[in-house]
Amino acid sequence: MTKLSQHTTWMSRLLGKPWGRWSLIGAPYFWLCLFFLLPFLIVFKISISELADTGIGFLPMAEIENGVLQLRLKFSNYVFLLTDSLYIKTYLSSLRYALVTTLVCLFLGYPFAYFLARSPANIRPTLMMLLMLPFWTSFLLRIYAWKGLLDTNGLFNQLLMNIGLIDQPLKMMHTAFSLQLGMVYVYLPFMVLPLYANLVKMDLRLLEAAADLGARPWHIFWRITVPLSRNGILAGSMLVFIPCVGEYVIPALLGGPDTLSIGRVLWDEFFNNNDWAMASSVAVVMMILILGPMAWFNRIQAAEASGGAR
């Protein structure tokens, strides 16, 4: 008996027992509750807590006075977030940067993933290694390398001036261009990998049948390849969009001091202003903004799964 068949037999025996099914389902749920739900509840508790008069710690949220239970919940931070124009602009700016990064990564990553999936099987490992090669270098070093390339005296400006295209150095650092360029560079592999995993499993006989029926290559791509790779597009978009919303390092190093981003606001509120309640409120609202696309993605997957089951 092979190792695969032994593993399948062991799994079937485990799933055949009631406690086995509960253990397999409960383990990931326990992990999510411990490392996601519990920290989120702690942050939410801090966001609605009131600072003590001493300035150290928070007042208890519930206490009994004269036999009456009193709740002390502070929602003024959320009201301020929804009414202050600066915070609204910051949220919209972060969402805009994340959306533009996602679209650019999709535009650049889809052709690369398509080429990778259609390349000969013997060279795919090499191409995958080249794709993952930047991850072998420190994240901070890669961002600082872009500072050296985009600076006023950087490599790009010197190259453009040496070939005579410009007379004065261009301001590329601490602009929206440098911020978007850095985010696209960092998160492009997160778009390529789900697309590749989806495209490499596609049944090529469908494309051959469409070609035999007289469909042109462009029509085959838009009407067969793209719809069949929708799950990869959605998964890659989520993997890029979600971390981009709360990105801190790239806006701080490449975006400059005037860049509006939620990550920088969180840092300032936590460590510069020492206002943990306000910072927690900002984090909770950001989490709600992120959970919206995730819920939409899960709903689409559930609808497709139920449709496939029928």
Summary of the structure (lengths in Angstrom):
residues: 310
radius of gyration: 25.3
end to end distance: 35.0
largest distance: 84.2
contacts: 856
relative contact order: 0.11
helix: 75%
strand: 3%
